[in-house]
Amino acid sequence: MKFNLKTVGIAVGALVGVIVLAAVLFVVFFPKELAAREAERRIEEATGRDLTLGNDISVSFYPALGFSVNNVALSNPQDFENAARRGGAAAAEAPFISANRVVFAVKLLPLLRGSVEVKELIFDGAQVNMVAKQDGANNWTFPTEDTPEDQTTLEDLRLDDVRMIDGTISFVGAEGGAPLVLSDVDANLALQSLDAPAQLEAAFDYRGERLDVTSEIATPRAMLEKGETPMTAQLASAPLNASFNGVFDAETGALNGAIDANGDSLRRLMAWVGSPMGEGGGFGAYRVTGQMAREGETTTLTNTDLRLDNINARGNLTLINQESGRLRINGALAASAIDLNTYLPAPAQSTSGEGGVAVNTAWSNDPIDLTGLRALDADINFTLGSLRFQRMSFSDVAMAMRVANGALDARLSRISLYDGGGTARLIADGSGGTPRIAVEINAQNVQAETLLRDAIGFDRIAGRGRLTASFVGAGVSQAAIMRSLRGNASFNFNDGELKGVNLAQVARTVQAALSGQAVGAAASTDFAELSSTFTIADGVMATDNLRMLNPFVRLEGRGLVNIGAQTIDMRIAPRAVNNIQGQGGDVSVGGLGIPFQISGPWSRVSFRPALEDVVQDQLRNVLSQQESGSPLSRLGEALFGRQPAATTTPPAEPPATTTPAEGGATTETPAQPARPRNPLEDLLNNAIRGSQKQAEPAPAPAPAP
C-alpha cells in the first residue's frame, strides 16, 4: 500500500471542502431536514460518494456558521466495494468514514473574504477504513480533474480546534490480508494560517502498544502548492522512540533529513511489528542515527551509526520495498567488535576438562528457525576489528553477506585467527522446511593448541600449521545438524607437541607403557610433523592416515571422531626407529612400539596401552617363527591364519670386515647396528624355548662296553 502525506493532504482538503459545502447548504436550505437532503445530494455530485446524515441535526448561524449531526457516513467510490472484497467482507462493506457525531463550525466573516477559519471540527467515535486495490486505486483519494491546478479558490485556512475522539483507522493494502488497525485514536490538528506552522498531536493503540505522535509542518501553503517545506516528527512508545527533522516534498512525497530511532529492546520491537525472534540473549538496547533520504519505495541511510547491545557500527545502507513484498537492504558497515555469544542460546551442559578448559558436552537441542531469512533480501559488506564466536576469536575480518530467496551466503575473504590467517564461507538455507548449512574453512599458519582448545576444548596438541574443512548438514536443531554432517577435513601441524603421553618412551620400553610412567599431565611428545585427512559421514570423522614424524619416533593411527556425540576413539601405533629425519621423512620406517588407544569425550580424553593388541601382535610374530608343522606353528595358523614362511631367527648381521686400501693398508667397515629387540617378544620366545626343552626326551644311555 502506497500512502504518504501528499495523499493525506488531498484527502483532508477534500474533506474540509465537503464539510464547508454541507454547512452552507444547511443555511441555504433551511429547515434542517430539507437542508440535510440537499447536502447529501450536492456532496454526492461533488465527490461521487454517498453521504448519509442522521436525523438528530442542530444548526448555528452566529457567531459561527455550523452544525452538529449524529450517525454520519461517507461511502467508498461506487465501483470500489466489489474490488475491495479481498480485504474481507467487513472492509468491503464498511464506509470510507463514519462517525457517531460530527460537530462543525466555521467563522462567517472570514468565509466572505475567501478565507476559511474553522472554529471547531470534531469527529467523535469516527471510523476511517482505508483500502487499496492492486491496480493502484484507493478509497481515500478524491477526484480533482474539475479543479485545475492553477485555479485558486482558497486564500487562507485556519484550524482552531480540529479533533478526532475515540476513533479507529484501518489500512488494507493491495495484497489483502489482515488490516492494520489504529484504535482508540485521539488526534488534534492546529493551523493558524497557511503561512504558519501546522501542529499535529495524536495518540493511538497499535498491536497492544500506546503511541504518542507529534509533528510540525513549517509552511502548509508549500504543501498545497506541491512545494517543499521543513518538517519535524516525533514518535514515543515503549518499543520505539523515533524522530525526524528535515524537508518534505509535496510533489514527490520525498523526505530528506536526520533521523534518530532507539529503544530498550530490539527483541520487543521485532515482536511488536510481527517478526518475533524467539527466546534467547541479546538484542536489547538499540539506536540508529544518521541522514535519511526517502523517495518512492527507496530509503537511503548515510553516515549512519548503529548501536545494538555492545556493538557500534557505522556505514551506509539502502532499503528498498520490493514488489515481492520483501525488504531489500544494500550497503556497507564497519564495526570495531562483535561478540556473537551474546546472541547464542545457552549450552545444554558444560564441564571442565584437564587444565580447566571449559567445553560444551552437548550440542543444543533448541529449535533453529531460519524462516526470517525469507522476509528480506540483502547484500552487505562488513569489516570487523574483532569477532568472537563461543570461545573462538578472530580479528581483521572482511565479510560479504548476501541474503536471497531465504538463504544466507557469508563469504569471509579475510580472517586473522590464532596468529595465522585464512578464508571461510558459511551458507544457511531457510528456504525449505528443514534448515541446512554448509561451511568451508581454509586456515593457514595457525596455532593448533589455542585453536583446538577454543574450538572443541581439546588442548593436547600444540604446533603451527594448516587446517581445512568442507562440510554440509541439515536439521531442526544444532544437535541434529552435527549428527548429519558430511564432507571432509584435513590438518598438518609442524614443530609441535602431543601432550599427555611420551610416545618415545612408550616405543622403547614395555614397562613404561604398562606402569603408566609415560602417561600423565607432565608427559609429552615433541613432533616435527603431525597430519591427517578425514572423511565425514553422519556426523562422524574417520581417518586411516594419521601420522606423526619425529627423529627416532614414527606414529601411525586410525579411528573415529564423533562430532555429534563429541567423543573420540582412535588407535595409534608409535615406533622407535633409527632415523633422525623429521619433517618430510618416511613414516613407514620399521621399528618397535606399543599401540595406544585414545578414547573418551573431548573434555576428558584418555591414553591407554592397547595391551590386547600388543599381546596379539607379538604372539602372532613368535608363532609365525616356529618350525612349519610343529604344534606351535599349527596353533598360530588356527589363531591367525597361515602366515608367510619365516626363519626361526633373524639373519645375522654381517661382521666387521677389512678392505684393502691403496698402498696395502686396510680400513674397517663398521658393522651395521643390530636390529632392536622387543622385550615382550623376547619374553615370549624364552617361554616357548623353555617349554620345548622340557618336552625333549632324555638321551638314551650309552651301551655297556
Secondary structure, 3 states (H helix, E strand, C coil): CCCCHHHHHHHHHHHHHHHHHHHHHHHHCCCHHHHHHHHHHHHHHHHCCCEECCCCEEEECCCEEEEEEEEEEECCCCCCCCHHHHHCHHHHHCCCEEEEEEEEEEEHHHHHCCEEEEEEEEEECCEEEEEECCCCCECCCCCCCCCCCCCCCCCEEEEEEEEEEEEEEEEECCCCCCCEEEEEEEEEEEECCCCCCEEEEEEEEECCEEEEEEEEECCHHHHHCCCEEEEEEEEECCCCEEEEEEEEECCCCCEEEEEEEEECCHHHHHHHCCCCCCCCCCCCCEEEEEEEEEECCEEEEEEEEEEECCEEEEEEEEEEECCCCCEEEEEEEEEEEEEHHHHCCCCCCEEECHHHCEEECCCCCCECCCHHHHHEEEEEEEEEEEEEECCEEEEEEEEEEEEECCEEEEEEEEEEECCEEEEEEEEEECCCCCCEEEEEEEEEEEEHHHHHHHHHCCCCEEEEEEEEEEEEEECCEHHHHHHHCEEEEEEEEEEEEEEEECHHHHHHCHHHHHHCCCEEEEEEEEEEEEEEEEEEECCEEEEEEEEEEECCEEEEEEEEEECCCCEEEEEEEEEECCCCCCCCCCCCCCCECCCEEEEEEHHHCEEEECHHHHHHHHHHHHHHCCCCCCHHHHHHHHHHCCCCCCCCCCCCCCCCEEEECHHHCEEEECCCCCCCCCHHHHHHHHHHHHHHHHHCCCCCCCCCC
